[in-house]
Amino acid sequence: MLLLYCARLVRSPMIEPGRGWAYVALFSQIGISLLVTTLLGVLVGRWVDGQLGTLPIFLIVGFFLGAGAGTVGIIRLVSRFLETME
C-alpha cells in the first residue's frame, strides 16, 4: 500500500474527477472576499483619517480590521465547503 501511495496511484477522496471547478470557485471566493474586506477597511480608515485630520492611524486600524474580517469569512467559507465535500 505504501508503494501505491508513493507512486500516486491511490486517489485521495478530496481529489476526484469533476470537483476541480469546485476548488476553482472556492479559491476565487477566498481571494475576492479577502480583497474586498481589506480594501473596505482601508478605505473607511482613510476616510476617517481625512475627517479627523489625523495621521494614518485609522487607515492601519482599518487594514487590520478588514483583514481580520476577511480571515473570519474565509474560515467560515472553507468550513462550509468541507462540510459539503463529505
Secondary structure, 3 states (H helix, E strand, C coil): CHHHHHCCCCCCCCCCCCCHHHHHHHHHHHHHHHHHHHHHHHHHHHHHHHHHCCCCHHHHHHHHHHHHHHHHHHHHHHHHHHHHHC
